[in-house]
Amino acid sequence: MPARPADEPLEPGQIVRLPGRPDWGDGQVQSVIGSRVTVNFEHGGKQLIQTDQVSLDIISPDPG
């Protein structure tokens, strides 16, 4: 499935990528509080992303 910008609200469980850090690999959204999204990346570990400053590409929707 091709990546698409996160125009829709992010939800825990979604798989995302940070375009500026492809070396981090895919990440799973852990929590969303306003524009603060915690993502656990394969190679970048747990990161707090400010989505009002940086956009995440959604790779897959919530698996549940």
Secondary structure as GFF3:
##gff-version 3
##sequence-region A 1 64
A	DSSP	beta_strand	4	5	.	.	.	ID=ss1
A	DSSP	beta_strand	15	17	.	.	.	ID=ss2
A	DSSP	three_ten_helix	22	24	.	.	.	ID=ss3
A	DSSP	beta_strand	27	33	.	.	.	ID=ss4
A	DSSP	beta_strand	36	41	.	.	.	ID=ss5
A	DSSP	beta_strand	45	50	.	.	.	ID=ss6
A	DSSP	beta_strand	57	60	.	.	.	ID=ss7
###
